[in-house]
Amino acid sequence: MTRDFRRRVGVFALSVVLLVLIGLAHQTYPTRNELTAPISHRGDAGAPVDARRFAIEVDRVELARAVNDPESSPDSAEAGPGLVWVVVWATVTATEEPLRIGNPVLLETADGYSFAGDTTMDSPLNGFSVVQEPGLGRYGAFAFEVPRERLSDLSLRVTASGDLDTRLSAQAVVDLGLDAARLEEMLDTAADSVEIAPPEYR
Amino acid sequence: MPPTDPRPFRYRVTPPPQAPPPRPEPPEAPEPRPAVPRRAPWWRRRHLPSALALLVLLPLGVGVPWWLEREDLLAEGVMAPEAVPVPGTTGSLSGSEWEFRGMVLGETGGFGEPLPDGVELVDAVFLVTPGDASASELLLASCEFLAVDGRGRTWTQTSAYAGRVMPEEVGSTSFGCAGPDAEAIAPGSEQGLVATFLVPEDAVDSLRFEVRADTSDDPEAPRPAAVSFRADSA
C-alpha cells in the first residue's frame, strides 16, 4: 500500500465524515417556528418570575368541582366526569408596553400532558378584553379543566405579546410546586365552586 | 571623335572592400543573478484594496437591505413611527393642526369604582383642526393616542372610565378621531378631544402624549407619523 494510496483513502474518509457532519448539522437546523418561538423564562410559584416584557407571580392554586364567572354567566361550569377545575391565581404586570396574554395558556404535567386554559369565560387573565398595562399589576385567575389522574407536578406556561403576532413573544413557565401527594390532598379538600372574579389592579 | 586613351586597356581591379575591423569584444558580462520577483508594496502585500472594498461593501450589503426593509415596515405601519417632539403646545400632523391644552388628573366624575391605590387616571385634552377633507378622513380612519413616561413605558387609552359624562362638544377618540356624533371632523373646524389613560402614579411627572395618524390613504402604505407633546408644556 503506497503512501499516495493511503493519503487518498484518508482524504476520502475525511470527506465522508464531513458530509455526514453536514447532514447532521442540517438535521439540527431549527425550523422557522423554532427560530421565532416565544422566549421562555422559568421560575417558581410564590415569587415574581421576570419574563422581561412582563412579570408573573403565582399566588395560590385551588381545585374545585365547578367555577363561576358572574361576568359571563350566572351559572357555574361543572367539571366533567373524572375532571377537576384547577384555578391558578396570579398577578401579571407588563413591563414596558401594553400586552395581552396569548391563548392558549397551558397547564403542564410531569408526564408531558398540556391542558389549555379556559377561554369561554370573560374574567380570567387570558380573556381577550384584559390588557396588561405597564406598571399596573392585574391580579386574577387562570382556569383549567384537567383529568384527575393527570394531576402531578404542575407548571403554568403563560405567553404575552403586544398584538396577535406572538413570534418571539415573552413567556414565563412557573413551577407550581405541587407534587402528587400535595395534589391528592388538595383533591380531597376541593371546593364545590370557585368564583373567577374579574382582574383587579394590584 | 573623342581622344582615346593610348594606354593599353586594362581592367581596373577594384580591391574588395576592407572588412570592418573586428568589434572589440564586449566586456565580460557579469554572471546573471537568479530572477528575484519584484516585491509588491506593503499595502498590496496586505491586500489592503480588498480589505477596503470589503469594509465598504459589507456594511452596504447589510445596511441597504435593512434600510429598505425598515422603510417598508414604516410605510405599512407595521413598525411604529418615531414621534417628533413638538416645541410648545401646537404641531402639525397629517394635514391637521394639533394643540395640546393640558392634562387633568383623577377626574373619575364619580363613575365606577374609586381608583386603586397607586393608579392615576389621566385625561389629555387636545384641540384638532383638519386642514382639508383628506385630513378629516385620515383623522377618522387612523388617529390614536399614547402616553409615554420618562422610562419609555407606554400606555394606550383605557376604556375603564368610558361611561363618564363628558361635555357634549367633546369628540370621540375610541375608533379614530371624530366629532361628538362620531362623524368626520369638518375641515377647518376646531374639535376638542380627550384621551384617557390609567397609569401608575410614579409615571405622571414625566408623561408625554403621542398622537399618531396615517399620512396617506393608501391601505397598503398608510405611512403613519406621530408627534409628541410634553405634559408640562401646557
Interface residues (C-beta under 8 A of the other chain):
Chain A: T95 E96 E97 P98 V131 E133 P134 G135 L136 E200 Y201 R202
Chain B: P116 G118 V119 G152 R153 T154 W155 T156 T158 L198 V199 P200 D202 A203
